[in-house]
Structures are given as structure tokens and as C-alpha cells.
Amino acid sequence: MKLDPRNNADLVIVILLSCIYGINLCATLFALFNRKYPPLRSKGPLLMTAMYISSVFWFIGDLQVDGHVTLVGSVLTDCRGFGFWVRIILGVCTITVLISIRCYIFYRIFNQNLPGRGWRFFLPIGIYFMCLLIIGIVVSALKPSKSVQYVPGLDLCNMDKPLKVTMFVILWVTDAFTCFVTWKVRNIRSSFNEVREVFFSLFIMITALTINTGIQFAHPQYPLNRTYRIISTIFDTAAVNAIWWGIMAKPLFSCLFRRQKYLQEWTAKLYEDDLQKEYEMPRYQNRYVEDDSYPLETSKQAPNSSLHGADNQSSGSRLSFRYD
């Protein structure tokens, strides 16, 4: 086996994809700064920030595992640290479970009429991450030959096959749970395409996992081939970016370019669909005027408020599950 020399093509990929993640960083910071803007708040800005951070870890791990950069003489020869902890645990596994959590939030809110918070909500999430932590500690304690080791002759990392099978089983089980919950929420009535976002995210993740499973087991030496490793890294980046921007693009650009008009349209749609309870918005508001400090202030009573009564005001959104 021989590694195709790293050349300008690998360098271009590293620079180009790094620029993309730089743009995503700006978008993430903008979303955090405007996290109290209701259309953005309903997307769970802190969850989406965590998803962005996980995508960066995945990308950093790809640069090492896919062989785009020279490992020898650098910290990147720590294959368990970067190839396993950074790429798999903090990257692939975390972003997969974050998508599952987002879907589970919709299930609790729209199907079970429960908030996306509380110990019963966080307990299974904590157990999942505890299992990942235990696996990571066990892998770190094993000999490199039984986990992930650096191969000096190729200047690449190699993962032991039983460990690779174990991690792919975990990923497929997580996606299977997401499929189950997605099926449960398929008929929910929502105002802002949440169900479409869930199905789109799930489709992208299953496609990415299927392709990665095929590559890893049918052609495990793919990093040796320059074309294969470039395609693999580009595909991973395209998958996570399609999911992130598929959720955040509309509220982000609307907040930036047509902030107040989109807010009025968003509010009108919410009240037209009578989903104030699901979004924890007061039933008698029909128009908002923003102030500099947030939350949004009520301007006047809606004509149909007598039909619904007046609930207590809440500036939060259950879809943001109170992370901010």
C-alpha cells in the first residue's frame, strides 16, 4: 500500500472548507447575539451552536483520518485523541445525537404536550453521553493496536475493526431511534416547517452514515487514494452544512435583511394556526414591536382574543427548551 502524495489539491480542500466553517462561525455568532428574536429562538440557538461546534470537531478529525495533512512530527499522531475523541465522540456521535434530540423535542411538545426541559427530558440524554464517555475512556486505556494507532509507514491512523463496528452500531442505533421519533411526529401540525426540517435532517444523516459505512468497510484504505479522500471530506462537510443551514437559513437571513417585517409575518402565521401554546406565546397578541432590550412588547389586542381568553405572557419559546 502506498499513500498518494499530499499536494495542492489537499491544501485547497483544507483552505476552502476552513473558509466555509469560518462563515458558519459568523452565522452562529449572529444567531447567538440575536437569540431572543422569536423566529431564531424557536430554532434553539444553543442547540444549533452545539451542532456547529460538533461539525468543526468532525472536520478537524477528517483532516487527520482522511490524510489531508502531514501527521508526523505533530500532535496529530495522537490518533486516539484526534481520530477517536475529536472526530468520532465529539464530532460524528455528538452531531448525530443532537439531531435526535431536536426531533425528540418536537415529539414532546407536539405529541406529548410536554416541555423540552426537565430531568425526565435530560436523563436519557445524559445516559447516552455517559455511555460515550465510558467508551472513550475504555478506548484510551486499550493498547493502540486494539483501538486506534498511528502507522508511521503511511503517516495515517488506523482503527481496529471491532471498535469500528461498535461505533457504527451505536450510530445506526441512534439513527434508528431518530427514525422512530420522526415517524411519531410525521402528522404534527406546526407553523414553520419543523417536520420537513426533521425529515430533511434525518435523510441527510442516514445518507451520510450509509455512504460512510460503505466506504469504511468496503474500501477501508480510501485515504491512500487522493480522489477518494477528497470526496469523503467534501461529502461530510456538505452533509453537516446542509443540515445546519436547512434549519437556520431562513430565520437568519430574515433577521438580517427584513427583521421587523418577517417577525410580523411569523407572528401572524403562528396565530393563524392557533399554535401559541406550543410556542408559549400569549394568545391575545397579534403584532409585535421590538425594543432594544427584548422581550418583544405587545402593541394591541387581537380581534379574536375573546374566543381564546388571555393567557399569562411568556417571552420564551418551548422549541428553544430554555437553553438561553
VOTI-500836 format. One record per residue (C-alpha): residue in three letters; x, y, z; residue number from 0; chain. Coordinates in nm, 3 decimals. Layout:
N
   code        xx        yy        zz   pos   unit
    ala         X         Y         Z   NUM      A
...
//
This chain:
324
   code        xx        yy        zz   pos   unit
    met     0.000     0.000     0.000     0      A
    lys     0.119     0.348    -0.086     1      A
    leu    -0.021     0.689     0.008     2      A
    asp    -0.090     0.927    -0.279     3      A
    pro     0.134     1.226    -0.207     4      A
    arg    -0.036     1.517    -0.034     5      A
    asn    -0.031     1.804    -0.283     6      A
    asn    -0.204     2.130    -0.368     7      A
    ala    -0.540     1.956    -0.406     8      A
    asp    -0.535     1.860    -0.038     9      A
    leu    -0.425     2.212     0.054    10      A
    val    -0.706     2.369    -0.147    11      A
    ile    -0.961     2.145     0.027    12      A
    val    -0.827     2.239     0.370    13      A
    ile    -0.837     2.613     0.292    14      A
    leu    -1.174     2.606     0.116    15      A
    leu    -1.354     2.407     0.382    16      A
    ser    -1.192     2.612     0.658    17      A
    cys    -1.337     2.925     0.497    18      A
    ile    -1.680     2.763     0.494    19      A
    tyr    -1.656     2.689     0.864    20      A
    gly    -1.539     3.046     0.919    21      A
    ile    -1.857     3.172     0.751    22      A
    asn    -2.058     2.932     0.965    23      A
    leu    -1.889     3.072     1.275    24      A
    cys    -2.005     3.423     1.183    25      A
    ala    -2.359     3.292     1.125    26      A
    thr    -2.354     3.108     1.459    27      A
    leu    -2.236     3.416     1.649    28      A
    phe    -2.504     3.625     1.477    29      A
    ala    -2.770     3.373     1.581    30      A
    leu    -2.644     3.376     1.941    31      A
    phe    -2.637     3.757     1.952    32      A
    asn    -2.997     3.765     1.824    33      A
    arg    -3.114     3.458     2.015    34      A
    lys    -3.412     3.642     2.167    35      A
    tyr    -3.554     3.720     1.824    36      A
    pro    -3.856     3.483     1.830    37      A
    pro    -3.807     3.315     1.487    38      A
    leu    -3.445     3.238     1.579    39      A
    arg    -3.530     3.148     1.937    40      A
    ser    -3.775     2.884     1.814    41      A
    lys    -3.486     2.705     1.639    42      A
    gly    -3.295     2.652     1.965    43      A
    pro    -2.986     2.869     1.902    44      A
    leu    -2.778     2.699     2.170    45      A
    leu    -2.856     2.356     2.027    46      A
    met    -2.758     2.480     1.682    47      A
    thr    -2.437     2.628     1.827    48      A
    ala    -2.353     2.290     1.976    49      A
    met    -2.422     2.135     1.635    50      A
    tyr    -2.183     2.380     1.471    51      A
    ile    -1.909     2.306     1.725    52      A
    ser    -1.955     1.932     1.668    53      A
    ser    -1.928     1.984     1.292    54      A
    val    -1.594     2.163     1.345    55      A
    phe    -1.467     1.868     1.551    56      A
    trp    -1.580     1.632     1.274    57      A
    phe    -1.393     1.841     1.016    58      A
    ile    -1.073     1.853     1.222    59      A
    gly    -1.090     1.476     1.263    60      A
    asp    -1.145     1.433     0.890    61      A
    leu    -0.829     1.627     0.812    62      A
    gln    -0.634     1.374     1.017    63      A
    val    -0.818     1.049     0.940    64      A
    asp    -0.864     1.119     0.569    65      A
    gly    -0.496     1.203     0.531    66      A
    his    -0.510     1.562     0.404    67      A
    val    -0.234     1.688     0.633    68      A
    thr     0.105     1.558     0.740    69      A
    leu     0.085     1.389     1.079    70      A
    val     0.445     1.303     1.155    71      A
    gly     0.616     1.541     1.395    72      A
    ser     0.289     1.693     1.519    73      A
    val     0.021     1.630     1.781    74      A
    leu    -0.192     1.475     1.506    75      A
    thr    -0.005     1.148     1.553    76      A
    asp    -0.223     1.108     1.864    77      A
    cys    -0.479     0.903     1.675    78      A
    arg    -0.692     0.822     1.977    79      A
    gly    -0.709     1.188     2.073    80      A
    phe    -0.797     1.332     1.732    81      A
    gly    -0.919     1.033     1.533    82      A
    phe    -1.142     0.893     1.806    83      A
    trp    -1.223     1.156     2.069    84      A
    val    -1.238     1.460     1.841    85      A
    arg    -1.376     1.308     1.520    86      A
    ile    -1.599     1.027     1.646    87      A
    ile    -1.706     1.114     2.001    88      A
    leu    -1.723     1.496     1.985    89      A
    gly    -1.794     1.509     1.613    90      A
    val    -1.993     1.231     1.450    91      A
    cys    -2.166     1.085     1.757    92      A
    thr    -2.249     1.422     1.911    93      A
    ile    -2.396     1.576     1.597    94      A
    thr    -2.599     1.259     1.540    95      A
    val    -2.748     1.269     1.889    96      A
    leu    -2.813     1.646     1.864    97      A
    ile    -3.029     1.584     1.559    98      A
    ser    -3.206     1.310     1.753    99      A
    ile    -3.258     1.548     2.047   100      A
    arg    -3.409     1.811     1.819   101      A
    cys    -3.655     1.556     1.685   102      A
    tyr    -3.734     1.435     2.038   103      A
    ile    -3.812     1.793     2.143   104      A
    phe    -4.080     1.817     1.876   105      A
    tyr    -4.223     1.485     1.988   106      A
    arg    -4.251     1.601     2.350   107      A
    ile    -4.400     1.938     2.262   108      A
    phe    -4.644     1.849     1.986   109      A
    asn    -4.728     1.485     2.069   110      A
    gln    -4.696     1.465     2.447   111      A
    asn    -4.770     1.831     2.526   112      A
    leu    -4.460     1.842     2.746   113      A
    pro    -4.178     2.099     2.751   114      A
    gly    -3.832     2.024     2.614   115      A
    arg    -3.672     2.057     2.956   116      A
    gly    -3.676     1.898     3.299   117      A
    trp    -3.493     1.599     3.445   118      A
    arg    -3.705     1.345     3.256   119      A
    phe    -3.601     1.511     2.933   120      A
    phe    -3.230     1.538     3.015   121      A
    leu    -3.189     1.199     3.187   122      A
    pro    -3.175     0.980     2.871   123      A
    ile    -2.952     1.237     2.703   124      A
    gly    -2.716     1.228     2.999   125      A
    ile    -2.712     0.848     2.994   126      A
    tyr    -2.624     0.846     2.624   127      A
    phe    -2.332     1.085     2.670   128      A
    met    -2.219     0.892     2.978   129      A
    cys    -2.202     0.578     2.764   130      A
    leu    -1.993     0.766     2.507   131      A
    leu    -1.764     0.887     2.783   132      A
    ile    -1.718     0.532     2.917   133      A
    ile    -1.641     0.402     2.568   134      A
    gly    -1.389     0.680     2.518   135      A
    ile    -1.215     0.603     2.848   136      A
    val    -1.201     0.231     2.766   137      A
    val    -1.059     0.301     2.421   138      A
    ser    -0.797     0.531     2.571   139      A
    ala    -0.697     0.256     2.816   140      A
    leu    -0.655    -0.009     2.545   141      A
    lys    -0.335    -0.068     2.354   142      A
    pro    -0.320     0.137     2.030   143      A
    ser    -0.318    -0.186     1.829   144      A
    lys    -0.656    -0.274     1.983   145      A
    ser    -0.809     0.070     1.935   146      A
    val    -0.667     0.342     1.709   147      A
    gln    -0.300     0.351     1.620   148      A
    tyr    -0.059     0.559     1.417   149      A
    val     0.100     0.384     1.119   150      A
    pro     0.441     0.551     1.061   151      A
    gly     0.497     0.393     0.720   152      A
    leu     0.180     0.551     0.582   153      A
    asp     0.162     0.855     0.810   154      A
    leu    -0.202     0.769     0.876   155      A
    cys    -0.424     0.645     1.158   156      A
    asn    -0.585     0.302     1.159   157      A
    met    -0.882     0.190     1.370   158      A
    asp    -0.918    -0.168     1.487   159      A
    lys    -1.211    -0.332     1.309   160      A
    pro    -1.409    -0.447     1.620   161      A
    leu    -1.400    -0.091     1.754   162      A
    lys    -1.507     0.044     1.418   163      A
    val    -1.801    -0.197     1.410   164      A
    thr    -1.901    -0.097     1.763   165      A
    met    -1.908     0.275     1.681   166      A
    phe    -2.109     0.225     1.363   167      A
    val    -2.360     0.012     1.556   168      A
    ile    -2.402     0.297     1.805   169      A
    leu    -2.455     0.546     1.523   170      A
    trp    -2.711     0.324     1.349   171      A
    val    -2.899     0.264     1.675   172      A
    thr    -2.912     0.641     1.733   173      A
    asp    -3.045     0.699     1.383   174      A
    ala    -3.297     0.418     1.430   175      A
    phe    -3.431     0.599     1.738   176      A
    thr    -3.448     0.921     1.537   177      A
    cys    -3.643     0.737     1.265   178      A
    phe    -3.889     0.609     1.525   179      A
    val    -3.947     0.954     1.674   180      A
    thr    -3.968     1.111     1.328   181      A
    trp    -4.243     0.865     1.238   182      A
    lys    -4.427     0.970     1.554   183      A
    val    -4.418     1.340     1.464   184      A
    arg    -4.498     1.297     1.096   185      A
    asn    -4.854     1.428     1.137   186      A
    ile    -4.798     1.712     1.380   187      A
    arg    -4.935     2.049     1.285   188      A
    ser    -4.669     2.316     1.303   189      A
    ser    -4.636     2.663     1.155   190      A
    phe    -4.276     2.678     1.040   191      A
    asn    -4.181     2.357     0.856   192      A
    glu    -4.035     2.183     1.161   193      A
    val    -4.147     1.842     1.037   194      A
    arg    -3.985     1.900     0.699   195      A
    glu    -3.666     2.006     0.875   196      A
    val    -3.670     1.688     1.083   197      A
    phe    -3.723     1.464     0.779   198      A
    phe    -3.457     1.652     0.580   199      A
    ser    -3.200     1.627     0.863   200      A
    leu    -3.275     1.258     0.910   201      A
    phe    -3.244     1.191     0.537   202      A
    ile    -2.907     1.366     0.520   203      A
    met    -2.773     1.184     0.826   204      A
    ile    -2.885     0.840     0.706   205      A
    thr    -2.738     0.909     0.363   206      A
    ala    -2.408     1.022     0.516   207      A
    leu    -2.398     0.725     0.753   208      A
    thr    -2.478     0.479     0.473   209      A
    ile    -2.203     0.615     0.249   210      A
    asn    -1.951     0.627     0.533   211      A
    thr    -2.039     0.272     0.635   212      A
    gly    -1.986     0.153     0.280   213      A
    ile    -1.655     0.335     0.244   214      A
    gln    -1.516     0.226     0.579   215      A
    phe    -1.590    -0.144     0.532   216      A
    ala    -1.580    -0.189     0.154   217      A
    his    -1.277     0.032     0.092   218      A
    pro    -1.104     0.095     0.428   219      A
    gln    -0.784     0.212     0.256   220      A
    tyr    -0.962     0.506     0.091   221      A
    pro    -0.729     0.770     0.250   222      A
    leu    -0.448     0.629     0.036   223      A
    asn    -0.628     0.749    -0.277   224      A
    arg    -0.631     1.128    -0.316   225      A
    thr    -0.961     1.139    -0.505   226      A
    tyr    -1.143     0.920    -0.255   227      A
    arg    -1.021     1.110     0.049   228      A
    ile    -1.114     1.446    -0.103   229      A
    ile    -1.462     1.323    -0.195   230      A
    ser    -1.510     1.177     0.153   231      A
    thr    -1.419     1.501     0.331   232      A
    ile    -1.626     1.718     0.097   233      A
    phe    -1.928     1.493     0.144   234      A
    asp    -1.903     1.502     0.524   235      A
    thr    -1.880     1.881     0.518   236      A
    ala    -2.170     1.912     0.273   237      A
    ala    -2.388     1.686     0.488   238      A
    val    -2.346     1.873     0.817   239      A
    asn    -2.374     2.212     0.646   240      A
    ala    -2.692     2.110     0.463   241      A
    ile    -2.849     2.017     0.796   242      A
    trp    -2.739     2.334     0.976   243      A
    trp    -2.832     2.577     0.700   244      A
    gly    -3.152     2.389     0.621   245      A
    ile    -3.270     2.478     0.971   246      A
    met    -3.117     2.822     1.019   247      A
    ala    -3.100     2.987     0.676   248      A
    lys    -3.448     3.142     0.659   249      A
    pro    -3.465     3.294     1.009   250      A
    leu    -3.102     3.411     0.988   251      A
    phe    -3.139     3.594     0.656   252      A
    ser    -3.482     3.725     0.753   253      A
    cys    -3.343     3.860     1.080   254      A
    leu    -3.060     4.028     0.889   255      A
    phe    -3.248     4.176     0.594   256      A
    arg    -3.618     4.205     0.687   257      A
    arg    -3.623     4.178     1.062   258      A
    gln    -3.947     4.351     1.164   259      A
    lys    -4.149     4.250     0.857   260      A
    tyr    -4.058     3.884     0.894   261      A
    leu    -4.135     3.898     1.265   262      A
    gln    -4.485     4.026     1.187   263      A
    glu    -4.535     3.755     0.923   264      A
    trp    -4.403     3.489     1.165   265      A
    thr    -4.637     3.608     1.440   266      A
    ala    -4.937     3.625     1.208   267      A
    lys    -4.874     3.270     1.089   268      A
    leu    -4.841     3.150     1.448   269      A
    tyr    -5.179     3.295     1.545   270      A
    glu    -5.345     3.188     1.223   271      A
    asp    -5.252     2.827     1.303   272      A
    asp    -5.352     2.871     1.669   273      A
    leu    -5.021     2.729     1.795   274      A
    gln    -4.949     2.988     2.063   275      A
    lys    -4.945     2.722     2.334   276      A
    glu    -4.682     2.509     2.159   277      A
    tyr    -4.457     2.815     2.120   278      A
    glu    -4.550     2.959     2.461   279      A
    met    -4.674     3.283     2.310   280      A
    pro    -4.967     3.477     2.465   281      A
    arg    -5.292     3.412     2.279   282      A
    tyr    -5.403     3.775     2.262   283      A
    gln    -5.100     3.914     2.079   284      A
    asn    -5.118     3.963     1.705   285      A
    arg    -4.844     4.218     1.641   286      A
    tyr    -4.508     4.289     1.799   287      A
    val    -4.288     4.591     1.819   288      A
    glu    -3.927     4.526     1.908   289      A
    asp    -3.737     4.730     2.161   290      A
    asp    -3.361     4.730     2.203   291      A
    ser    -3.356     4.507     2.507   292      A
    tyr    -3.614     4.241     2.433   293      A
    pro    -3.852     4.073     2.505   294      A
    leu    -4.100     4.195     2.247   295      A
    glu    -4.377     4.420     2.361   296      A
    thr    -4.749     4.387     2.293   297      A
    ser    -4.900     4.659     2.081   298      A
    lys    -5.272     4.586     2.086   299      A
    gln    -5.526     4.314     2.146   300      A
    ala    -5.611     4.073     1.869   301      A
    pro    -5.970     4.082     1.738   302      A
    asn    -6.026     3.714     1.817   303      A
    ser    -5.886     3.726     2.171   304      A
    ser    -6.233     3.687     2.318   305      A
    leu    -6.251     3.340     2.168   306      A
    his    -5.936     3.221     2.339   307      A
    gly    -5.908     3.423     2.657   308      A
    ala    -5.591     3.584     2.781   309      A
    asp    -5.311     3.360     2.896   310      A
    asn    -5.015     3.474     3.100   311      A
    gln    -4.746     3.632     2.885   312      A
    ser    -4.427     3.443     2.818   313      A
    ser    -4.143     3.570     2.603   314      A
    gly    -3.992     3.223     2.569   315      A
    ser    -4.049     2.951     2.317   316      A
    arg    -4.089     2.587     2.407   317      A
    leu    -3.895     2.498     2.096   318      A
    ser    -3.594     2.674     2.244   319      A
    phe    -3.623     2.449     2.555   320      A
    arg    -3.490     2.730     2.774   321      A
    tyr    -3.122     2.688     2.695   322      A
    asp    -3.087     3.064     2.675   323      A
//
